[in-house]
């Protein structure tokens, strides 16, 4: 990593410094257990976040007010709705996980390299 030459480079926020990798390394250093089962637990927690959203929104006809609010707040964009649902699931995972760094690493990875992120986890602002 190059050394910053001046104050503007030192405080610039446009460089990610591989945050996702550092978060995974931090989780591994904090807890020496294997990462694979811990990542799977995070995936489970993420999917539970989707179930919580589904419980709040389904059936659609009984929750029209909630669905309409989502449509308006997402600009009637299916991609924006999908991105918002994914971010809510990641936040749910971070809240209940024993390894919130792993969930945050996934969010950071998607932000660092949006072109390589799966369509369902791309940021709706791009």
MISEZA-620354 format. One record per residue: residue number from 1; residue in three letters; x negated, z, y negated of N, C-alpha, C, O, CB in turn. Coordinates in Angstrom, 3 decimals. Glycine has a CB too. Example, Ala and Ser with C-alpha at 12.3 -4.5 7.8 and 13.67 -1.06 7.14 Angstrom:
2
(1,ALA,(-13.190,7.800,5.690),(-12.300,7.800,4.500),(-13.200,7.800,3.300),(-14.236,8.465,3.319),(-11.308,9.046,4.473))
(2,SER,(-12.850,7.080,2.250),(-13.670,7.140,1.060),(-12.900,7.870,-0.030),(-13.409,8.039,-1.138),(-14.084,5.725,0.598))
REM end
This chain:
126
(1,UNK,(-0.849,0.000,1.160),(0.000,0.000,0.000),(-0.906,0.000,-1.238),(-1.810,0.830,-1.327),(0.972,1.224,0.010))
(2,UNK,(-0.685,-0.908,-2.190),(-1.542,-0.961,-3.370),(-1.297,0.244,-4.276),(-0.201,0.803,-4.315),(-1.304,-2.263,-4.144))
(3,UNK,(-2.335,0.624,-4.995),(-2.241,1.739,-5.940),(-1.679,1.203,-7.247),(-2.060,0.126,-7.705),(-3.637,2.425,-6.164))
(4,UNK,(-0.765,1.968,-7.845),(-0.167,1.564,-9.117),(-1.232,1.549,-10.201),(-2.072,2.446,-10.277),(0.992,2.510,-9.510))
(5,UNK,(-1.187,0.515,-11.045),(-2.197,0.334,-12.079),(-1.843,1.031,-13.389),(-2.731,1.374,-14.169),(-2.404,-1.129,-12.332))
(6,UNK,(-0.548,1.243,-13.636),(-0.143,1.855,-14.898),(1.121,2.688,-14.676),(1.671,2.728,-13.575),(0.095,0.770,-15.990))
(7,UNK,(1.567,3.350,-15.743),(2.738,4.230,-15.643),(3.985,3.471,-15.208),(4.766,3.974,-14.400),(2.996,4.915,-16.978))
(8,UNK,(4.177,2.279,-15.733),(5.365,1.494,-15.383),(5.409,1.206,-13.876),(6.474,1.273,-13.263),(5.386,0.170,-16.177))
(9,UNK,(4.269,0.892,-13.290),(4.232,0.653,-11.841),(4.445,1.946,-11.056),(5.048,1.930,-9.983),(2.894,0.015,-11.441))
(10,UNK,(3.946,3.076,-11.595),(4.103,4.348,-10.881),(5.546,4.796,-10.820),(5.949,5.413,-9.834),(3.271,5.422,-11.538))
(11,UNK,(6.334,4.512,-11.831),(7.717,4.986,-11.838),(8.722,3.896,-11.467),(9.928,4.147,-11.468),(8.058,5.541,-13.200))
(12,UNK,(8.251,2.701,-11.152),(9.151,1.600,-10.777),(9.903,1.969,-9.500),(9.314,2.500,-8.558),(8.355,0.269,-10.577))
(13,UNK,(11.188,1.692,-9.471),(12.014,2.015,-8.310),(12.341,0.774,-7.488),(13.245,0.809,-6.653),(13.302,2.695,-8.754))
(14,UNK,(11.626,-0.312,-7.710),(11.942,-1.546,-6.999),(11.203,-1.669,-5.671),(11.459,-2.608,-4.916),(11.617,-2.731,-7.868))
(15,UNK,(10.308,-0.760,-5.373),(9.557,-0.788,-4.112),(10.125,0.273,-3.171),(10.274,1.435,-3.548),(8.029,-0.547,-4.361))
(16,UNK,(10.436,-0.133,-1.964),(11.084,0.796,-1.026),(10.102,1.679,-0.279),(10.489,2.748,0.193),(11.903,0.027,-0.032))
(17,UNK,(8.851,1.275,-0.155),(7.823,2.034,0.540),(8.220,2.363,1.976),(7.847,3.412,2.499),(7.527,3.308,-0.213))
(18,UNK,(8.966,1.482,2.605),(9.346,1.629,4.005),(10.008,2.977,4.279),(9.631,3.697,5.204),(8.127,1.464,4.894))
(19,UNK,(10.985,3.296,3.469),(11.688,4.576,3.567),(12.287,4.800,4.945),(12.231,5.911,5.473),(12.778,4.652,2.522))
(20,UNK,(12.860,3.754,5.534),(13.506,3.939,6.839),(12.501,4.406,7.893),(12.800,5.302,8.683),(14.174,2.630,7.295))
(21,UNK,(11.320,3.805,7.907),(10.303,4.214,8.880),(9.852,5.642,8.627),(9.639,6.398,9.575),(9.099,3.269,8.832))
(22,UNK,(9.703,6.024,7.363),(9.271,7.384,7.039),(10.332,8.410,7.415),(9.990,9.516,7.835),(8.944,7.497,5.554))
(23,UNK,(11.611,8.069,7.274),(12.674,8.993,7.675),(12.676,9.213,9.188),(12.861,10.337,9.655),(14.039,8.463,7.219))
(24,UNK,(12.471,8.141,9.949),(12.403,8.271,11.410),(11.190,9.120,11.787),(11.282,9.978,12.665),(12.325,6.868,12.094))
(25,UNK,(10.069,8.888,11.135),(8.868,9.684,11.413),(9.095,11.158,11.082),(8.620,12.044,11.793),(7.671,9.144,10.614))
(26,UNK,(9.815,11.407,10.009),(10.122,12.802,9.637),(10.998,13.466,10.691),(10.773,14.622,11.048),(10.823,12.857,8.262))
(27,UNK,(11.988,12.745,11.187),(12.854,13.303,12.243),(12.042,13.571,13.498),(12.237,14.593,14.156),(14.029,12.342,12.565))
(28,UNK,(11.134,12.667,13.834),(10.302,12.841,15.026),(9.351,14.024,14.856),(9.102,14.754,15.816),(9.505,11.557,15.316))
(29,UNK,(8.824,14.222,13.664),(7.909,15.341,13.428),(8.645,16.681,13.445),(8.098,17.689,13.893),(7.187,15.161,12.090))
(30,UNK,(9.884,16.685,12.956),(10.669,17.910,12.911),(11.087,18.374,14.294),(11.146,19.572,14.569),(11.888,17.712,12.051))
(31,UNK,(11.377,17.407,15.165),(11.868,17.726,16.506),(11.154,16.808,17.497),(11.344,15.593,17.443),(13.434,17.561,16.603))
(32,UNK,(10.341,17.352,18.397),(9.542,16.506,19.288),(10.316,15.880,20.461),(9.741,15.126,21.245),(8.416,17.312,19.835))
(33,UNK,(11.600,16.184,20.582),(12.364,15.578,21.679),(12.407,14.060,21.518),(12.230,13.557,20.409),(13.801,16.153,21.728))
(34,UNK,(12.642,13.312,22.621),(12.702,11.838,22.525),(13.755,11.379,21.516),(14.811,11.995,21.373),(13.008,11.225,23.905))
(35,UNK,(13.444,10.289,20.824),(14.341,9.776,19.785),(15.560,9.055,20.341),(16.633,9.117,19.741),(13.590,8.845,18.882))
(36,UNK,(15.422,8.376,21.467),(16.526,7.534,21.966),(17.839,8.301,22.115),(18.854,7.828,21.604),(16.148,6.926,23.307))
(37,UNK,(17.881,9.461,22.785),(19.162,10.166,22.895),(19.677,10.664,21.549),(20.886,10.773,21.341),(19.027,11.333,23.845))
(38,UNK,(18.768,10.963,20.653),(19.179,11.435,19.331),(19.777,10.297,18.518),(20.739,10.503,17.779),(17.990,12.052,18.582))
(39,UNK,(19.218,9.097,18.647),(19.791,7.925,17.975),(21.175,7.634,18.534),(22.101,7.343,17.777),(18.872,6.689,18.139))
(40,UNK,(21.323,7.708,19.845),(22.637,7.474,20.467),(23.659,8.509,20.000),(24.828,8.177,19.804),(22.520,7.510,22.004))
(41,UNK,(23.235,9.747,19.822),(24.147,10.770,19.294),(24.585,10.398,17.877),(25.737,10.616,17.504),(23.469,12.171,19.302))
(42,UNK,(23.666,9.838,17.091),(24.024,9.379,15.748),(25.009,8.228,15.773),(25.909,8.154,14.936),(22.786,8.965,14.994))
(43,UNK,(24.839,7.322,16.738),(25.785,6.211,16.899),(27.168,6.765,17.260),(28.187,6.305,16.745),(25.290,5.211,17.995))
(44,UNK,(27.183,7.747,18.143),(28.457,8.385,18.521),(29.118,8.995,17.295),(30.315,8.805,17.077),(28.233,9.472,19.606))
(45,UNK,(28.352,9.726,16.494),(28.904,10.346,15.289),(29.416,9.291,14.311),(30.441,9.495,13.659),(27.846,11.222,14.609))
(46,UNK,(28.714,8.169,14.205),(29.145,7.058,13.350),(30.504,6.531,13.821),(31.409,6.305,13.018),(28.087,5.916,13.356))
(47,UNK,(30.625,6.343,15.117),(31.894,5.823,15.648),(33.024,6.833,15.475),(34.171,6.445,15.251),(31.745,5.459,17.134))
(48,UNK,(32.713,8.123,15.576),(33.725,9.147,15.275),(34.189,9.029,13.830),(35.354,9.287,13.529),(33.165,10.564,15.540))
(49,UNK,(33.289,8.643,12.937),(33.682,8.410,11.546),(34.699,7.294,11.431),(35.632,7.377,10.632),(32.467,8.084,10.701))
(50,UNK,(34.521,6.242,12.234),(35.517,5.161,12.253),(36.857,5.663,12.788),(37.913,5.279,12.286),(35.017,3.980,13.111))
(51,UNK,(36.812,6.513,13.795),(38.060,7.063,14.342),(38.789,7.907,13.304),(40.018,7.889,13.243),(37.773,7.906,15.595))
(52,UNK,(38.048,8.640,12.495),(38.680,9.433,11.437),(39.367,8.525,10.420),(40.477,8.817,9.975),(37.639,10.326,10.735))
(53,UNK,(38.702,7.411,10.048),(39.332,6.458,9.130),(40.572,5.833,9.758),(41.591,5.652,9.091),(38.336,5.362,8.729))
(54,UNK,(40.478,5.506,11.038),(41.629,4.903,11.718),(42.803,5.874,11.745),(43.950,5.477,11.542),(41.254,4.483,13.154))
(55,UNK,(42.518,7.122,11.990),(43.577,8.125,12.037),(44.250,8.258,10.672),(45.449,8.527,10.590),(43.012,9.484,12.489))
(56,UNK,(43.489,8.071,9.620),(44.009,8.183,8.267),(44.795,6.935,7.842),(45.673,7.026,6.983),(42.868,8.432,7.300))
(57,UNK,(44.490,5.775,8.429),(45.069,4.511,7.965),(46.083,3.886,8.920),(46.874,3.040,8.503),(43.975,3.534,7.721))
(58,UNK,(46.078,4.275,10.162),(46.962,3.640,11.150),(48.097,4.571,11.538),(47.904,5.786,11.565),(46.170,3.229,12.401))
(59,UNK,(49.252,4.048,11.835),(49.666,2.653,11.715),(49.808,2.242,10.246),(50.165,3.049,9.388),(50.990,2.427,12.458))
(60,UNK,(49.524,0.990,9.988),(49.492,0.478,8.623),(50.810,0.674,7.878),(50.811,1.031,6.700),(49.139,-0.982,8.640))
(61,UNK,(51.914,0.445,8.552),(53.210,0.540,7.872),(53.539,1.964,7.436),(54.276,2.154,6.468),(54.307,0.023,8.778))
(62,UNK,(53.015,2.952,8.124),(53.270,4.335,7.731),(52.274,4.837,6.684),(52.465,5.907,6.106),(53.225,5.232,8.951))
(63,UNK,(51.231,4.078,6.445),(50.197,4.481,5.498),(49.941,3.395,4.453),(48.801,3.163,4.053),(48.903,4.808,6.239))
(64,UNK,(51.001,2.742,4.022),(50.881,1.628,3.081),(50.164,2.065,1.806),(49.336,1.323,1.277),(52.267,1.063,2.741))
(65,UNK,(50.474,3.256,1.311),(49.848,3.731,0.075),(48.325,3.817,0.221),(47.585,3.473,-0.700),(50.417,5.104,-0.315))
(66,UNK,(47.883,4.265,1.355),(46.445,4.390,1.599),(45.794,3.003,1.711),(44.723,2.762,1.155),(46.185,5.212,2.886))
(67,UNK,(46.449,2.111,2.428),(45.916,0.757,2.628),(45.878,-0.003,1.305),(44.894,-0.683,1.013),(46.767,-0.015,3.662))
(68,UNK,(46.925,0.104,0.511),(46.965,-0.581,-0.789),(45.875,-0.030,-1.716),(45.234,-0.791,-2.440),(48.365,-0.419,-1.449))
(69,UNK,(45.668,1.275,-1.693),(44.605,1.866,-2.507),(43.240,1.308,-2.098),(42.404,1.021,-2.956),(44.614,3.405,-2.375))
(70,UNK,(43.015,1.154,-0.797),(41.757,0.567,-0.312),(41.619,-0.876,-0.762),(40.538,-1.298,-1.171),(41.678,0.646,1.218))
(71,UNK,(42.705,-1.637,-0.690),(42.658,-3.041,-1.114),(42.276,-3.152,-2.584),(41.405,-3.945,-2.943),(44.013,-3.723,-0.871))
(72,UNK,(42.922,-2.363,-3.429),(42.622,-2.422,-4.861),(41.197,-1.963,-5.150),(40.481,-2.609,-5.915),(43.615,-1.564,-5.647))
(73,UNK,(40.784,-0.861,-4.549),(39.445,-0.336,-4.839),(38.344,-1.232,-4.290),(37.199,-1.147,-4.733),(39.296,1.062,-4.263))
(74,UNK,(38.678,-2.086,-3.335),(37.690,-3.007,-2.758),(37.833,-4.419,-3.300),(37.198,-5.348,-2.800),(37.818,-3.032,-1.246))
(75,UNK,(38.658,-4.583,-4.314),(38.819,-5.891,-4.934),(39.431,-6.925,-4.009),(39.178,-8.119,-4.166),(37.501,-6.384,-5.418))
(76,UNK,(40.228,-6.490,-3.050),(40.897,-7.360,-2.079),(39.900,-8.186,-1.263),(40.250,-9.240,-0.732),(41.870,-8.290,-2.796))
(77,UNK,(38.678,-7.713,-1.166),(37.635,-8.425,-0.424),(37.486,-7.822,0.978),(37.166,-6.640,1.106),(36.280,-8.368,-1.189))
(78,UNK,(37.713,-8.614,2.024),(37.523,-8.092,3.378),(36.092,-7.607,3.619),(35.880,-6.610,4.309),(37.880,-9.162,4.399))
(79,UNK,(35.111,-8.313,3.048),(33.719,-7.881,3.210),(33.472,-6.532,2.540),(32.765,-5.682,3.082),(32.766,-8.932,2.632))
(80,UNK,(34.060,-6.341,1.356),(33.891,-5.072,0.648),(34.568,-3.931,1.407),(34.041,-2.820,1.461),(34.460,-5.173,-0.776))
(81,UNK,(35.726,-4.205,1.987),(36.418,-3.187,2.781),(35.584,-2.822,3.997),(35.427,-1.645,4.320),(37.814,-3.681,3.217))
(82,UNK,(35.051,-3.835,4.670),(34.220,-3.599,5.849),(32.968,-2.799,5.492),(32.601,-1.866,6.207),(33.827,-4.932,6.497))
(83,UNK,(32.314,-3.160,4.392),(31.111,-2.441,3.961),(31.444,-0.994,3.614),(30.674,-0.083,3.916),(30.467,-3.142,2.749))
(84,UNK,(32.586,-0.793,2.983),(32.993,0.572,2.620),(33.285,1.406,3.864),(32.900,2.573,3.936),(34.234,0.539,1.706))
(85,UNK,(33.957,0.816,4.833),(34.229,1.527,6.086),(32.930,1.890,6.805),(32.800,2.988,7.347),(35.120,0.672,7.005))
(86,UNK,(31.978,0.972,6.808),(30.692,1.246,7.458),(29.935,2.366,6.741),(29.350,3.235,7.388),(29.832,-0.028,7.496))
(87,UNK,(29.946,2.345,5.417),(29.248,3.395,4.688),(29.921,4.747,4.915),(29.236,5.763,5.030),(29.201,3.066,3.189))
(88,UNK,(31.237,4.773,4.979),(31.942,6.036,5.266),(31.569,6.553,6.651),(31.393,7.758,6.836),(33.476,5.842,5.166))
(89,UNK,(31.449,5.657,7.617),(31.067,6.077,8.968),(29.634,6.606,8.979),(29.347,7.588,9.664),(31.211,4.906,9.961))
(90,UNK,(28.727,5.964,8.225),(27.360,6.464,8.143),(27.328,7.836,7.477),(26.587,8.719,7.910),(26.473,5.477,7.373))
(91,UNK,(28.119,8.019,6.438),(28.171,9.325,5.778),(28.717,10.393,6.715),(28.223,11.521,6.722),(29.030,9.249,4.515))
(92,UNK,(29.726,10.052,7.501),(30.256,11.001,8.490),(29.171,11.376,9.486),(29.032,12.542,9.856),(31.479,10.404,9.229))
(93,UNK,(28.410,10.392,9.912),(27.320,10.646,10.855),(26.277,11.577,10.240),(25.794,12.498,10.899),(26.662,9.324,11.287))
(94,UNK,(25.933,11.333,8.976),(24.948,12.194,8.319),(25.448,13.629,8.190),(24.669,14.578,8.285),(24.603,11.641,6.940))
(95,UNK,(26.746,13.780,7.973),(27.312,15.122,7.764),(27.309,15.970,9.035),(27.088,17.179,8.968),(28.731,15.008,7.240))
(96,UNK,(27.549,15.362,10.171),(27.695,16.149,11.401),(26.493,16.074,12.321),(26.415,16.834,13.286),(28.904,15.697,12.148))
(97,UNK,(25.563,15.189,12.053),(24.436,14.964,12.948),(23.404,16.079,12.855),(23.191,16.662,11.793),(23.784,13.635,12.639))
(98,UNK,(22.771,16.361,13.980),(21.618,17.262,13.983),(20.404,16.553,13.396),(19.425,17.200,13.023),(21.312,17.760,15.417))
(99,UNK,(20.463,15.232,13.314),(19.368,14.406,12.786),(19.877,13.498,11.675),(19.945,12.284,11.866),(18.725,13.563,13.911))
(100,UNK,(20.238,14.054,10.515),(20.771,13.194,9.452),(19.756,12.167,8.958),(20.135,11.141,8.393),(21.233,14.043,8.290))
(101,UNK,(18.456,12.443,9.170),(17.440,11.480,8.740),(17.597,10.146,9.459),(17.332,9.089,8.887),(16.040,12.041,8.986))
(102,UNK,(18.033,10.202,10.724),(18.171,8.960,11.490),(19.313,8.107,10.946),(19.193,6.884,10.881),(18.406,9.269,12.977))
(103,UNK,(20.412,8.736,10.557),(21.514,7.982,9.946),(21.106,7.443,8.579),(21.413,6.301,8.235),(22.768,8.868,9.814))
(104,UNK,(20.420,8.266,7.811),(19.962,7.823,6.499),(18.943,6.695,6.632),(18.899,5.793,5.796),(19.356,8.996,5.720))
(105,UNK,(18.129,6.744,7.679),(17.161,5.665,7.926),(17.872,4.338,8.154),(17.394,3.295,7.708),(16.276,6.000,9.139))
(106,UNK,(19.002,4.367,8.838),(19.763,3.137,9.076),(20.309,2.583,7.761),(20.271,1.373,7.535),(20.920,3.396,10.068))
(107,UNK,(20.811,3.449,6.903),(21.304,3.014,5.594),(20.152,2.440,4.774),(20.296,1.395,4.139),(21.977,4.192,4.836))
(108,UNK,(19.019,3.119,4.790),(17.856,2.646,4.030),(17.353,1.307,4.567),(16.978,0.430,3.789),(16.727,3.689,4.078))
(109,UNK,(17.343,1.145,5.894),(16.894,-0.116,6.487),(17.785,-1.271,6.037),(17.292,-2.351,5.712),(16.886,-0.018,8.025))
(110,UNK,(19.078,-1.045,6.019),(20.000,-2.091,5.570),(19.795,-2.415,4.099),(19.927,-3.569,3.691),(21.447,-1.667,5.810))
(111,UNK,(19.471,-1.400,3.298),(19.249,-1.630,1.864),(17.910,-2.313,1.612),(17.784,-3.138,0.707),(19.310,-0.304,1.094))
(112,UNK,(16.903,-1.961,2.425),(15.577,-2.552,2.243),(15.550,-4.030,2.607),(14.907,-4.834,1.931),(14.555,-1.805,3.075))
(113,UNK,(16.253,-4.380,3.680),(16.241,-5.764,4.171),(17.678,-6.212,4.460),(18.061,-6.342,5.623),(15.353,-5.895,5.457))
(114,UNK,(18.475,-6.447,3.413),(19.882,-6.796,3.631),(20.075,-8.071,4.443),(21.080,-8.217,5.138),(20.573,-6.947,2.311))
(115,UNK,(19.114,-8.999,4.361),(19.260,-10.254,5.105),(19.163,-10.031,6.613),(19.673,-10.840,7.388),(18.197,-11.257,4.660))
(116,UNK,(18.514,-8.942,7.040),(18.379,-8.680,8.474),(19.430,-7.701,8.983),(19.498,-7.431,10.182),(16.994,-8.143,8.775))
(117,UNK,(20.237,-7.176,8.089),(21.272,-6.216,8.497),(22.432,-6.948,9.152),(22.737,-8.081,8.781),(21.774,-5.394,7.285))
(118,UNK,(23.085,-6.310,10.129),(24.274,-6.932,10.715),(25.353,-7.108,9.648),(25.398,-6.331,8.694),(24.814,-6.081,11.894))
(119,UNK,(26.218,-8.106,9.785),(27.215,-8.381,8.752),(28.064,-7.155,8.418),(28.424,-6.963,7.257),(28.112,-9.517,9.194))
(120,UNK,(28.389,-6.329,9.401),(29.262,-5.197,9.125),(28.575,-4.083,8.340),(29.256,-3.185,7.846),(29.790,-4.647,10.412))
(121,UNK,(27.253,-4.112,8.210),(26.590,-3.048,7.480),(25.935,-3.527,6.199),(25.175,-2.786,5.574),(25.569,-2.401,8.348))
(122,UNK,(26.218,-4.752,5.803),(25.663,-5.251,4.535),(26.408,-4.625,3.371),(27.607,-4.353,3.444),(25.746,-6.799,4.459))
(123,UNK,(25.675,-4.408,2.308),(26.233,-3.806,1.111),(27.201,-4.792,0.452),(26.898,-5.978,0.317),(25.108,-3.390,0.126))
(124,UNK,(28.346,-4.295,0.053),(29.353,-5.169,-0.560),(28.980,-5.591,-1.965),(29.607,-6.500,-2.511),(30.691,-4.479,-0.587))
(125,UNK,(27.970,-4.958,-2.579),(27.578,-5.303,-3.940),(26.709,-6.537,-3.997),(26.513,-7.091,-5.079),(26.859,-4.155,-4.576))
(126,UNK,(26.171,-6.997,-2.855),(25.261,-8.149,-2.890),(26.001,-9.455,-2.999),(25.378,-10.516,-3.040),(24.391,-8.170,-1.660))
REM end
